[in-house]
Amino acid sequence: MKNLPVKTPESALKDLRAAYIPTGTPGDSIIELSIRIADEDLTIRDLSAFLDLIDRIYGRLSEAGLQSYARREHGHLKINKLQKGSWELLLQEAITSGYSYSLLVILLAVKYLPPAVQSLATAYNQVEQGLLARANRKRIKAEMGRDENLSSLSNDRRNQLSNLVEYLHEKEKKRLHRAIRFTQKRLLSINVRVKGKDEQ
């Protein structure tokens, strides 16, 4: 994540990790991002935009950046398993992997998408974009304060993480409205769990 122009101290990412991964978790455990979506009446275009948003955020958070991620042949984000019933997409990383942070940031970026299709893509000028970005950061920070996992983080940490999430939203503003529409209509839940070696 060092390639991102927005400043997010490594200590903020470590605190984010600690909020979801208990101290003393064995090193051979995995972190699993679970995304449950309705399995009927799916609009392919909106589903595609939602998955593309997740993939692009993952690529943007990689050390080499989005362009390098898009060009390489290997190392792309994979859905490890697709559960039956309502679709459950399971994305996994070893907790010792640097990419475990990426799954947590994706969780925040999806969880705190703007509640309406009005986004930076609808802003006509820089002043309006700046006002929307500031309002979005303020909303994200407030929602983090009400989140069971994140409420114990300091004010500064929530500021740093809300800046990162808002930055990622802004970078994907051209695709954001369809992803928002998809989450409003078809996303059932998104959460993270830690699984031990015997559960994998």
N, C-alpha and C positions, 0 to 999 in steps of 0.2 A: 504493500500500500504506500510505499515511499514515493511512488511516482505521482501520487495525487497532489494537485496544487493546494487543495484545502488542507490546513494543518490539523492533523489528528495525532496527538502524542501516543507513542506506543503504550504508555501507562494507561491511557483511556481505553485502549483495546484490551489490555490485560484486565482492567476492572470490568469491562463488558463480559469478558470470558468468565471471570470469577462469579459474575452474577448468574450465570447459567450452568457452569460446571463446578460442582462441589469440590472443595479442597480435599486432597487425598484421593481423587479419582485415579484409578490405575492407568498407567501410561498406554496400555494396549486397548483402552476403551475407544469408542467412536462417538462422534457427535452426529446426530441425525436430525435433519430438518424435514418435518412432516408438513406437507401441503395437501389439504383435503379440498376437493372441488366436486361440485354436483356433476353427475355423469349423464345428464339428459339435457337436450335442447342447447347444446354448446355451439356457439358461433365460432367457427374456425379462425376467423380473422382476429377476434378478441382473445381467444385462447393462445394463438400464435404471438400476439403482442405481449401477453402476460409472461409467457415462457421466454420470449426474446428479451424482455426487461430483466428477468432474473439472470439470464445468460450474460447479457451485456454488463450488468453490475459485477458479476463474478469476474469477467474479463477485465473490467476497469480496475478491480481491486488486486489483480495479479501483479507481480513484481515488474513485469515487462510492459504492462499496460494493455489497453483494449486492442490497439492495432496489431500488436504482436500476437496476442491471444487469438484474434480472428484469423490470422494468417497461418498459424502453426497447425500441424496435422494431428497432434496428440495433446492430451492434457486438458481437454474441454470438460466442462461440467456435465455429469451424467446423472440420469435418474436411476438409482440403484435398484429400485423395485416399484412396481405399480400395483397397488393392492386393489382388490375387487370391491364391489359395492359402490359407494361414492368413490371416485378416484382418490387414492392417496399416493402422492408422489413422494418418494423417500430419497433424499439427497444425503450422502454420508461422506465424512472425512474423519481421518484419525485425529484424535484430540492433540496429538503431538505435531500435527501438520500445521504449517502456517496458514493453510486454507480453511482451517476451522474458524478463524476469525471471519472469513468471507461469508460463511453460512450464517453467522450471527448478524452480520451487517445486512445481508439479504433479508433476514427475518425482520429487522427494523425497517428496512426500506419498503417492504411490502405491507407490514403492519401499520406503518404510519404514512401510507399514501394519502394525498389530500382527499377529504371526504366527498368532494364534488369534482366534476369534470373540469371545472374552472381551474386552470393551472397556469404555469408560466407560459405555456404555449398560447394562451389566449390574451396575454398581455401585449399591448401595442407599442410600448416604449420602455426605455430603461428605467424611468422613474416608477412606472407601474410594476415592472418586473421586480425592482428592488423592494417595493412595498409588499408584493405578494411573497417574495422570498423571506422577508423578515417575519411576516405573519405566519408563514409555514413553519419557520424555525421555532417561533414562540409556541405554536400549537403542538409541534412534535415534543418540545421540551415539557410542556404541561402534561401531555399524555404519558410521557415517560415517568413523570412524577406520580402518576396514578397506577403505573404498571407494578405488579407485585414483585417482579424480578429487579426492576430498575429504580424503584423508589428510594432505595438506600444509597444510590450513587450521589455524589456531591453535586452541587449546583454547577460547578465548573465542568464536571464530567458530562452531565446532561447537555450543557452548552456545546461541548466539543462533539458529542455524538449527534446532536440535532443538526449541527453545522454540516457534518459528514453526510447525513441522510438527505438533507435539503440539497446539498451539492449534487448528489447522485440523481435526485429527482430532476434537478435543473438540467443536468447533462442529457437526460432522456426525455426532455419535455415534448419532443415531437411525437413520441410513442406513448406518452403517459396517459392520455385521455382514454385510449382503448383499454389499457391495463387497468385503469381505475374502474371503468365500466364493467370489466370482467370480474374484478374483486367484489364489486357491489352486488352483482347478480349471481355469481357462481362460486366464489371462494367461501368455503364452510369454516375452515380453521387453518391456522399456521402456527406451528410451535416447534420447539427444540427439545430433544430428549438425549440423554447420555446412556449409551448401552455398553455393558461390560462384554468381555470376550465371549462368555458363555451364551450371550443373547444374540450374537451376530450371525 
